Amino acid sequence: MQQTLRVGRKVQTCVTRKAKLPMNDLTKALAILSAMIAPAVLISACGTLILTTSQRVARTIDRTRKVSAQFEQLVQAKSDGALLEERRAVLFNQIGIAARRSRLLQRALSCLYITLSIFVATSVTIGIVAVFGLEYTWIPILLGIMGVGLLFYTSLLLIIESRVAIAAVNEEMDFVLRLEQCQAPVELLKRQKARGKLFRSLYLTQLWKKTPPS
C-alpha cells in the first residue's frame, strides 16, 4: 500500500513538472522566444554605442599624443615671448582636457560592456524562468532595470564628454583668433571690421523691418 502511494506521488510530481514545461505548445514556445528577443533592441543599442565610444577613445588618444608632442617642442624652445607662453598655457590646458575626456570615455565604455552583459543575462533569465515555470520573475525585471539605469548613466557621461570636447575646441579657436589679431596684416583686419559692420547694419535693418510699428 505504501509502495503504491509512493509510486502515485512520483507519477503525480512528474505530471506536474511536465505540465509546468510549456515547450510542447508551439504558441507558448514562440511567446517565450519573443520575450527573450525583446532585449535585443537594447543589446543592439549598446553595441552601437560601444563602437562609437571606442572610436572616440582612439581619437582622444591620438589628440593627446599630438598635443604632448607640440608641448614638448615648445618647452625645448629657447625664445620666451608672450605669445609663446600663451601657446604653452593653451597646450597645457589641452592636455588636461584630453586626459579628462579619456577618463570619461573609459568609464562610459566600461559601463557599456557591463550593460551589454546585463541585457544578455536578462534574455537568458527570461527563457529559463519561462521554460521551467519558476516563480523568480523578479530576476529578469531587476536585471532589465539595472541595464536601463546603466545605459542612462552612460548617456550622461557621453554628454559631459561632448561638452568638454566643445570647450577644448572653443579655447583653441579663441587662441587662433587672438593670434590672428596679432599677426594678420592691417589691411586684412580693416576688411574684416568693415565686413562685420556691414553685416551688423544689414541685420539691424532686417530686424527693424520685421518689428511692427507701435
trRosetta pair geometry for C-beta under 8 A, 3 or more apart (Angstrom, degrees):
i j d omega theta_ij theta_ji phi_ij phi_ji
1 4 5.9 -55 -152 34 29 109
1 5 6.6 28 151 -17 63 105
2 5 5.6 -53 -151 35 36 112
2 6 6.4 36 152 -19 67 103
3 6 5.7 -53 -148 36 34 110
3 7 6.2 33 154 -17 66 106
4 7 5.6 -53 -145 39 32 111
4 8 6.1 36 153 -22 65 106
5 8 5.5 -54 -147 37 31 114
5 9 6.4 32 154 -20 65 103
6 9 5.7 -52 -149 34 32 110
6 10 6.4 33 153 -18 65 104
7 10 5.7 -53 -149 36 33 112
7 11 6.4 33 154 -18 66 105
8 11 5.7 -54 -147 37 31 110
8 12 6.2 32 153 -21 65 107
9 12 5.5 -55 -146 37 32 112
9 13 6.3 31 156 -18 67 104
10 13 5.9 -54 -146 36 30 107
10 14 6.3 30 155 -18 64 106
11 14 5.7 -56 -150 37 31 112
11 15 6.3 32 152 -21 65 106
12 15 5.7 -54 -149 35 31 112
12 16 6.4 28 154 -17 65 105
13 16 5.7 -54 -146 38 33 109
13 17 6.3 34 155 -19 65 105
14 17 5.7 -55 -148 36 31 111
14 18 6.3 29 155 -15 65 106
15 18 5.8 -56 -149 39 31 109
15 19 6.3 33 151 -23 64 106
16 19 5.4 -52 -147 34 34 114
16 20 6.6 37 152 -24 64 100
17 20 5.7 -51 -152 29 34 111
17 21 6.9 29 152 -17 64 102
18 21 5.8 -54 -151 33 37 108
20 132 6.9 17 132 175 119 40
20 133 3.4 -103 -176 14 106 158
21 24 7.0 82 111 -11 92 92
21 131 6.6 10 -136 176 77 67
21 132 7.2 -12 -93 -110 78 37
21 133 6.9 -101 -66 -18 39 112
22 25 5.5 -47 -178 39 79 108
22 28 3.9 -93 158 137 121 148
22 29 7.0 -170 120 -59 86 62
22 32 7.2 151 83 -40 118 128
22 130 7.2 -65 42 162 124 83
22 131 7.3 -127 43 -128 81 41
22 133 7.4 123 -18 -67 94 98
23 28 7.5 -115 -83 95 23 108
23 29 5.5 68 -139 -88 56 109
23 131 6.4 26 -53 -140 108 90
25 28 4.1 61 86 16 113 110
25 29 6.6 176 90 -14 57 85
26 29 5.5 -56 -146 37 33 113
26 30 6.3 33 157 -18 67 105
27 30 5.9 -55 -150 37 29 108
27 31 6.4 32 150 -21 63 106
28 31 5.4 -51 -148 34 35 115
28 32 6.5 38 152 -21 66 101
29 32 5.7 -51 -151 33 33 111
29 33 6.5 31 151 -16 65 105
30 33 5.6 -52 -146 39 35 112
30 34 6.2 39 153 -22 66 104
31 34 5.6 -52 -147 35 31 113
31 35 6.5 31 153 -18 63 104
31 130 7.9 -153 106 -168 90 145
32 35 5.7 -55 -150 36 32 110
32 36 6.4 30 152 -18 65 106
32 126 7.6 162 -164 138 72 90
32 127 6.1 89 168 -123 107 67
32 130 4.4 171 -121 118 107 146
32 131 6.6 84 -153 -63 156 75
33 36 5.6 -55 -147 38 33 111
33 37 6.3 30 155 -18 66 107
33 127 8.0 40 -92 -103 45 105
34 37 5.8 -56 -145 38 31 108
34 38 6.9 55 150 -46 61 90
35 38 5.7 -28 -158 -5 36 120
35 126 5.0 -151 132 167 105 132
35 127 7.7 165 88 -70 100 59
35 130 6.5 126 67 -49 145 154
36 39 7.7 -54 180 26 39 95
36 123 4.8 79 -166 -168 73 85
36 124 7.7 64 -140 -77 108 25
36 126 5.1 -179 -90 87 65 119
36 127 4.7 28 -87 -58 130 101
37 40 5.0 -26 -174 -8 64 128
37 123 7.5 63 -76 -136 20 118
38 41 7.3 -41 176 11 45 101
38 123 7.7 178 55 -104 68 87
38 126 7.7 163 39 -113 110 176
39 42 5.3 -54 -164 44 68 110
39 43 5.8 74 136 -27 83 101
39 119 4.6 176 172 -172 125 92
39 120 7.7 -166 114 -75 136 27
39 122 5.0 127 -69 90 160 120
39 123 4.7 -126 48 -62 125 95
39 126 7.8 174 -8 -7 117 140
39 144 7.0 -130 -93 -107 115 98
39 147 7.7 38 -145 88 122 165
40 43 5.2 -52 -144 38 37 117
40 44 6.2 42 155 -22 68 101
40 123 7.3 70 -56 -92 71 141
41 44 5.8 -53 -152 34 29 110
41 45 6.6 30 149 -18 62 105
42 45 5.4 -49 -146 36 37 115
42 46 6.4 41 153 -21 65 101
42 119 5.1 -154 102 -124 113 145
42 147 6.6 84 148 137 145 129
42 148 7.4 -76 -129 -83 146 75
42 151 7.0 -96 -160 -64 107 159
43 46 5.7 -51 -150 34 32 112
43 47 6.5 34 151 -20 63 104
43 116 6.3 85 -138 -141 73 77
43 119 4.9 -170 -74 116 82 136
43 120 6.6 88 -108 -65 126 74
43 123 7.7 -16 -45 -30 136 136
44 47 5.6 -52 -149 34 34 113
44 48 6.5 34 154 -18 65 103
45 48 5.8 -54 -150 36 33 110
45 49 6.4 29 154 -14 65 107
45 151 7.4 46 110 -146 124 137
46 49 5.8 -58 -147 41 32 109
46 50 6.2 36 154 -24 66 106
46 112 5.6 156 -161 -168 88 86
46 115 5.4 -163 -115 103 131 108
46 116 4.3 173 135 -80 147 88
46 119 6.5 -173 -9 17 146 145
46 151 7.0 -94 -84 -103 92 110
47 50 5.6 -51 -145 33 31 113
47 51 6.6 32 155 -19 63 103
47 116 7.0 94 -62 -111 66 128
48 51 5.8 -54 -152 33 32 111
48 52 6.5 21 156 -9 66 108
49 52 6.0 -58 -143 44 33 105
49 53 5.8 31 159 -19 68 112
49 112 5.5 -151 105 -124 112 136
49 154 6.9 81 157 134 149 135
49 158 7.7 -102 -155 -59 110 154
50 53 5.9 -57 -139 41 25 109
50 54 6.2 30 158 -23 62 107
50 109 6.8 90 -134 -140 71 78
50 112 4.9 174 -80 136 84 138
50 113 7.0 92 -111 -68 125 68
50 116 7.0 -2 -47 -46 138 140
51 54 5.9 -56 -150 33 26 111
51 55 6.7 24 153 -16 61 105
52 55 5.7 -54 -152 36 35 112
52 56 6.5 34 151 -18 66 105
53 56 5.5 -53 -148 37 36 112
53 57 6.4 41 151 -23 66 101
53 105 6.0 167 -170 -160 91 91
53 108 5.6 -143 -139 110 141 114
53 109 5.0 178 130 -83 132 86
53 112 6.4 168 28 -5 155 157
53 158 7.1 -94 -95 -98 104 115
54 57 5.6 -49 -149 32 33 114
54 58 6.6 34 152 -19 64 103
54 109 6.7 97 -73 -117 67 128
55 58 5.7 -52 -150 35 34 112
55 59 6.5 31 153 -15 66 105
56 59 5.7 -53 -146 39 34 109
56 60 6.2 36 154 -21 66 106
56 105 5.6 -151 107 -124 108 138
56 161 7.4 82 154 138 144 141
57 60 5.7 -56 -147 36 30 112
57 61 6.4 32 154 -20 64 104
57 102 7.0 85 -141 -133 77 70
57 105 4.7 177 -83 135 84 137
57 106 7.0 98 -117 -69 124 64
57 109 6.6 -3 -50 -45 141 144
58 61 5.8 -52 -149 33 31 111
58 62 6.6 30 153 -16 63 105
59 62 5.7 -54 -149 38 34 111
59 63 6.2 36 153 -21 66 107
60 63 5.5 -53 -146 37 32 113
60 64 6.3 35 154 -22 65 104
60 98 6.0 158 -171 -159 86 84
60 101 5.0 -151 -132 113 135 119
60 102 5.2 175 133 -78 134 77
60 105 6.2 172 11 12 155 153
61 64 5.7 -52 -148 33 31 112
61 65 6.6 29 155 -16 64 105
61 102 6.9 90 -73 -107 69 119
62 65 5.9 -56 -150 37 32 109
62 66 6.3 30 154 -18 65 108
63 66 5.8 -57 -147 37 31 111
63 67 6.2 25 158 -14 66 108
63 98 5.5 -159 106 -119 105 127
64 67 6.0 -57 -144 40 28 106
64 68 6.1 30 156 -21 64 109
64 95 6.8 86 -144 -135 78 67
64 98 4.2 166 -86 144 87 141
64 99 7.0 99 -118 -63 129 61
64 102 6.8 1 -48 -47 146 133
65 68 5.7 -55 -144 36 28 113
65 69 6.5 30 156 -20 63 105
66 69 5.9 -55 -151 34 30 110
66 70 6.6 27 153 -15 64 106
67 70 5.7 -54 -148 39 34 111
67 71 6.2 36 153 -21 67 106
67 91 5.7 172 -171 -157 92 86
67 94 4.8 -140 -145 115 147 121
67 95 5.4 -170 120 -74 125 75
67 98 6.2 174 35 -16 146 151
68 71 5.6 -54 -146 36 31 112
68 72 6.5 33 154 -20 64 103
68 95 6.3 92 -78 -110 74 118
69 72 5.8 -52 -149 34 32 111
69 73 6.6 33 153 -18 63 104
70 73 5.7 -54 -152 35 34 112
70 74 6.5 29 153 -15 66 106
70 91 5.7 -141 103 -126 108 140
71 74 5.8 -56 -148 39 33 108
71 75 6.3 37 152 -23 66 105
71 88 7.0 96 -139 -140 79 68
71 91 4.4 177 -84 138 93 132
71 92 6.7 113 -127 -70 132 60
71 95 6.4 -14 -35 -46 156 132
72 75 5.6 -51 -145 33 33 113
72 76 6.5 27 157 -13 64 107
73 76 6.0 -60 -150 40 30 107
73 77 6.7 44 149 -37 62 98
74 77 5.4 -38 -152 12 39 120
74 84 6.6 173 -157 -169 104 91
74 87 6.1 -150 -124 109 149 110
74 88 5.1 -171 133 -87 137 87
74 91 6.5 147 25 27 148 155
75 88 7.3 107 -72 -125 66 119
77 84 6.5 -125 100 -157 140 138
79 84 5.7 144 103 -28 97 163
80 84 6.7 -131 -145 71 20 130
80 85 7.1 37 -170 -53 63 105
81 84 4.5 96 59 6 84 103
81 85 7.0 -148 96 -5 46 85
82 85 5.7 -54 -150 37 34 112
82 86 6.4 34 152 -19 66 105
83 86 5.7 -54 -149 36 33 111
83 87 6.4 35 151 -21 65 104
83 179 7.1 94 -151 -111 117 87
83 182 6.7 -167 -92 106 127 165
84 87 5.5 -51 -147 35 33 113
84 88 6.5 38 152 -20 64 102
85 88 5.6 -50 -150 33 33 114
85 89 6.5 34 151 -19 64 103
86 89 5.6 -52 -150 35 35 112
86 90 6.4 36 151 -20 66 103
86 175 6.9 169 143 -135 107 106
86 178 7.6 -93 148 106 153 142
87 90 5.7 -52 -148 35 34 112
87 91 6.4 30 155 -15 66 106
87 175 7.2 115 -103 -175 61 136
88 91 5.9 -57 -146 40 30 107
88 92 6.2 33 154 -22 65 106
89 92 5.6 -52 -146 35 31 113
89 93 6.5 29 155 -16 64 104
90 93 5.9 -57 -152 38 31 109
90 94 6.3 34 149 -23 65 107
90 171 6.6 171 -144 147 92 104
90 172 6.7 113 177 -103 122 61
90 175 4.8 21 -103 -76 156 157
91 94 5.3 -51 -145 35 35 116
91 95 6.5 40 154 -23 65 98
92 95 5.9 -49 -153 29 32 111
92 96 6.9 30 150 -14 62 104
93 96 5.7 -55 -152 38 37 112
93 97 6.3 36 152 -19 68 106
93 171 6.4 -104 111 157 135 157
94 97 5.6 -53 -145 38 33 111
94 98 6.2 34 155 -20 66 105
94 168 6.0 95 -125 -153 74 107
94 171 7.4 -165 -75 93 82 128
94 172 6.9 57 -89 -71 123 107
95 98 5.7 -53 -145 36 30 111
95 99 6.4 33 154 -20 63 104
96 99 5.7 -53 -149 35 31 112
96 100 6.5 31 153 -17 64 104
97 100 5.7 -54 -150 37 34 111
97 101 6.4 36 151 -20 66 104
97 164 6.0 174 -162 172 92 98
97 165 7.9 136 160 -95 115 38
97 167 6.9 -152 -132 92 136 102
97 168 4.4 160 132 -85 155 114
97 171 7.8 175 -35 33 157 145
98 101 5.6 -51 -147 36 33 113
98 102 6.4 37 153 -22 65 103
98 168 7.4 90 -57 -118 68 156
99 102 5.7 -52 -149 33 32 113
99 103 6.6 32 154 -17 64 103
100 103 5.8 -53 -150 35 34 110
100 104 6.4 31 154 -16 66 107
100 164 5.8 -132 106 -162 118 152
101 104 5.8 -57 -147 39 32 110
101 105 6.1 26 158 -15 68 109
101 161 5.5 97 -139 -150 76 93
101 164 5.5 -171 -78 105 87 130
101 165 6.2 78 -107 -69 136 85
101 168 7.8 -44 -41 -22 133 146
102 105 5.9 -57 -142 41 29 106
102 106 6.1 31 157 -21 64 108
103 106 5.8 -54 -144 36 29 111
103 107 6.4 28 157 -17 63 106
104 107 5.9 -57 -150 37 29 110
104 108 6.3 28 153 -17 65 108
104 157 5.5 176 -173 -177 89 93
104 158 7.9 150 149 -87 109 33
104 160 6.0 -139 -143 94 144 106
104 161 4.3 179 113 -79 138 103
104 164 7.0 148 8 21 156 149
105 108 5.5 -53 -143 39 34 112
105 109 6.1 35 156 -21 66 105
105 157 8.0 156 -87 145 31 111
105 161 5.9 95 -61 -125 79 156
106 109 5.8 -53 -144 36 29 110
106 110 6.5 30 155 -18 63 105
107 110 5.9 -54 -149 35 31 111
107 111 6.4 29 153 -16 64 107
107 157 5.9 -138 96 -146 107 151
108 111 5.7 -56 -149 38 32 111
108 112 6.3 34 153 -23 65 105
108 154 5.0 106 -150 -151 81 83
108 157 4.2 -171 -79 104 102 133
108 158 5.5 103 -134 -59 155 80
108 161 7.0 -72 -19 -19 145 142
109 112 5.6 -51 -148 33 33 113
109 113 6.7 33 155 -17 64 101
110 113 6.0 -54 -152 34 33 108
110 114 6.5 29 152 -14 65 106
111 114 5.7 -56 -148 40 34 111
111 115 6.1 37 153 -22 67 107
111 150 5.3 -168 -174 -177 98 99
111 153 6.1 -122 -161 95 154 107
111 154 4.5 -170 102 -78 128 103
111 157 7.1 133 27 14 146 150
112 115 5.5 -52 -143 37 32 113
112 116 6.3 36 155 -21 64 103
112 151 7.9 71 -110 -109 65 67
112 154 5.5 103 -65 -133 79 156
113 116 5.7 -50 -148 33 31 113
113 117 6.6 31 153 -17 62 104
114 117 5.8 -55 -152 37 33 111
114 118 6.4 34 151 -21 66 106
114 150 6.1 -114 96 -169 106 159
115 118 5.6 -54 -147 35 33 112
115 119 6.5 30 156 -17 66 104
115 147 5.1 108 -155 -151 77 76
115 150 4.3 -164 -82 101 102 123
115 151 5.2 116 -148 -64 151 78
115 154 6.7 -78 -20 -18 148 142
116 119 6.0 -55 -148 36 30 108
116 120 6.5 30 154 -16 64 106
117 120 5.8 -55 -149 38 32 111
117 121 6.3 32 153 -17 66 107
118 121 5.6 -55 -148 39 32 112
118 122 6.4 41 149 -27 64 102
118 143 5.5 -174 -176 -172 88 89
118 146 5.6 -123 -162 99 149 107
118 147 4.0 -173 105 -79 122 97
118 150 6.9 118 23 28 150 142
119 122 5.3 -44 -148 28 36 118
119 123 6.8 37 153 -18 63 99
119 143 7.8 158 -90 146 29 103
119 144 7.6 68 -112 -111 67 61
119 147 4.8 113 -63 -145 79 156
120 123 5.8 -51 -153 33 34 110
120 124 6.5 31 151 -16 65 106
121 124 5.6 -55 -146 39 35 111
121 125 6.1 31 158 -17 69 108
121 143 5.6 -128 100 -155 103 148
122 125 6.0 -58 -143 40 27 106
122 126 6.4 34 155 -25 63 103
122 140 5.0 99 -155 -151 73 82
122 143 4.2 -172 -83 109 88 122
122 144 5.0 99 -132 -66 145 75
122 147 6.4 -73 -29 -12 139 145
123 126 5.8 -50 -151 28 30 114
123 127 6.9 25 154 -13 61 103
124 127 6.0 -59 -158 37 34 108
124 128 6.4 28 151 -17 69 108
125 128 5.5 -53 -140 39 37 110
125 129 6.0 34 162 -17 70 107
125 139 5.1 -119 179 115 144 114
125 140 4.4 -177 98 -72 112 90
125 143 6.4 123 33 12 146 151
126 129 6.2 -59 -145 39 24 106
126 130 6.2 15 160 -12 62 114
126 140 4.7 83 -68 -112 75 161
127 130 6.0 -64 -143 42 27 105
127 131 5.9 21 164 -18 67 112
128 131 6.1 -58 -139 37 25 105
128 132 6.1 -9 175 13 63 114
128 134 7.1 4 131 12 81 134
129 132 7.0 -73 -137 53 18 87
129 133 8.0 56 171 -118 51 2
129 134 4.8 -93 -135 57 66 105
129 136 5.9 -124 -111 74 114 78
129 137 5.8 131 171 -93 147 59
129 139 6.8 174 -63 51 134 113
129 140 6.5 -116 10 -13 143 119
130 133 7.7 19 -177 -71 25 41
134 137 7.7 166 100 -49 80 63
136 139 4.9 28 148 -13 103 116
137 140 7.0 -50 -168 36 52 97
137 141 6.7 48 142 -14 72 113
138 141 5.3 -63 -150 45 43 116
138 142 5.8 46 154 -25 76 107
139 142 5.9 -55 -145 35 27 108
139 143 6.4 24 157 -15 62 108
140 143 5.5 -54 -143 40 36 113
140 144 6.1 40 157 -22 67 105
141 144 5.8 -55 -150 35 29 112
141 145 6.5 28 154 -17 64 105
142 145 5.8 -54 -148 36 32 109
142 146 6.4 32 153 -18 65 107
143 146 5.7 -55 -148 37 32 112
143 147 6.3 32 155 -19 65 106
144 147 5.7 -55 -147 36 31 111
144 148 6.4 27 157 -15 65 106
145 148 5.9 -56 -146 39 31 108
145 149 6.3 32 155 -20 64 108
146 149 5.7 -57 -148 37 29 112
146 150 6.4 26 156 -15 65 106
147 150 5.9 -56 -147 38 30 107
147 151 6.3 31 154 -20 65 107
148 151 5.5 -54 -147 36 32 114
148 152 6.4 35 153 -20 65 103
149 152 5.7 -53 -150 34 32 111
149 153 6.5 31 152 -17 65 105
150 153 5.5 -52 -146 37 35 113
150 154 6.3 39 153 -21 66 103
151 154 5.6 -50 -147 35 32 113
151 155 6.6 37 151 -22 62 102
152 155 5.6 -50 -152 31 33 114
152 156 6.8 35 150 -18 63 102
153 156 5.7 -52 -154 33 35 113
153 157 6.6 36 149 -19 65 103
154 157 5.5 -52 -150 35 36 113
154 158 6.4 34 153 -17 67 104
155 158 5.7 -54 -148 37 33 110
155 159 6.4 36 152 -21 65 104
156 159 5.6 -52 -148 33 33 113
156 160 6.5 33 153 -18 65 103
157 160 5.8 -53 -149 36 32 110
157 161 6.4 33 152 -19 65 106
158 161 5.5 -51 -145 37 34 114
158 162 6.4 39 154 -22 64 102
159 162 5.7 -52 -151 33 32 112
159 163 6.6 30 152 -16 64 104
160 163 5.8 -56 -152 37 34 110
160 164 6.4 34 151 -19 66 105
161 164 5.6 -52 -148 36 34 113
161 165 6.4 36 153 -20 65 104
162 165 5.6 -52 -148 35 33 112
162 166 6.5 32 153 -18 65 104
163 166 5.7 -51 -146 36 33 111
163 167 6.4 38 152 -21 64 103
164 167 5.6 -52 -150 34 33 114
164 168 6.6 36 151 -20 64 102
165 168 5.7 -52 -152 33 34 113
165 169 6.6 32 152 -16 65 104
166 169 5.7 -53 -148 37 35 111
166 170 6.3 37 153 -20 66 106
167 170 5.7 -54 -146 37 31 112
167 171 6.4 33 155 -20 64 105
168 171 5.8 -54 -149 34 30 111
168 172 6.5 26 155 -14 64 107
169 172 5.9 -58 -149 39 32 108
169 173 6.2 29 155 -17 67 108
170 173 5.7 -56 -144 39 31 109
170 174 6.4 36 155 -23 64 104
171 174 5.7 -51 -150 31 30 113
171 175 6.8 30 152 -17 62 102
172 175 5.7 -53 -153 34 35 111
172 176 6.5 35 149 -19 66 104
173 176 5.4 -51 -146 36 37 113
173 177 6.4 39 154 -20 67 103
174 177 5.7 -53 -148 36 32 111
174 178 6.5 31 153 -16 64 105
175 178 5.7 -55 -148 39 33 110
175 179 6.2 35 152 -20 66 106
176 179 5.5 -53 -147 38 32 114
176 180 6.3 38 151 -24 64 103
177 180 5.5 -48 -147 32 33 115
177 181 6.6 37 152 -21 63 100
178 181 5.6 -49 -151 32 35 113
178 182 6.7 26 153 -13 64 106
179 182 5.8 -61 -150 40 34 106
179 183 5.8 -5 167 10 72 117
180 183 6.5 -71 -125 53 24 86
180 184 4.8 28 -179 -34 68 122
181 184 6.7 -24 -97 24 14 110
181 189 7.2 83 -132 -111 59 125
184 188 5.0 -104 169 81 110 127
184 189 5.6 128 102 -54 119 93
185 188 4.7 92 65 7 87 103
185 189 7.1 -154 97 -5 47 86
186 189 5.7 -57 -152 37 36 111
186 190 6.4 36 152 -21 68 105
187 190 5.7 -54 -150 35 33 112
187 191 6.5 35 152 -20 65 103
188 191 5.6 -51 -150 34 34 113
188 192 6.5 33 153 -18 65 104
189 192 5.7 -53 -149 37 34 111
189 193 6.4 34 153 -18 66 104
190 193 5.7 -53 -147 37 33 111
190 194 6.3 31 155 -17 66 106
191 194 5.8 -56 -146 39 30 109
191 195 6.1 29 155 -18 66 108
192 195 5.6 -54 -143 39 31 111
192 196 6.2 33 155 -21 64 105
193 196 5.6 -53 -147 36 31 112
193 197 6.4 31 154 -18 64 104
194 197 5.7 -53 -149 36 32 111
194 198 6.4 34 152 -20 64 105
195 198 5.6 -52 -148 35 33 113
195 199 6.4 32 155 -17 65 105
196 199 5.8 -54 -146 37 32 109
196 200 6.3 30 155 -17 65 107
197 200 5.7 -56 -147 38 31 111
197 201 6.3 30 156 -19 66 106
198 201 5.8 -56 -147 37 30 109
198 202 6.4 28 156 -16 65 106
199 202 5.8 -55 -146 38 31 110
199 203 6.2 32 155 -20 65 107
200 203 5.6 -54 -145 37 31 112
200 204 6.3 30 156 -18 65 106
201 204 5.8 -54 -147 37 31 110
201 205 6.4 31 155 -18 64 106
202 205 5.8 -55 -147 37 31 110
202 206 6.4 29 156 -15 65 107
203 206 5.9 -56 -148 39 30 109
203 207 6.2 29 154 -17 64 109
204 207 5.6 -56 -145 40 32 111
204 208 6.2 33 155 -22 66 105
205 208 5.6 -52 -145 35 31 111
205 209 6.5 31 155 -19 64 104
206 209 5.8 -53 -148 34 32 111
206 210 6.5 27 155 -16 64 107
207 210 5.9 -57 -148 37 32 108
207 211 6.5 30 157 -22 66 105
208 211 6.1 -53 -146 31 31 108
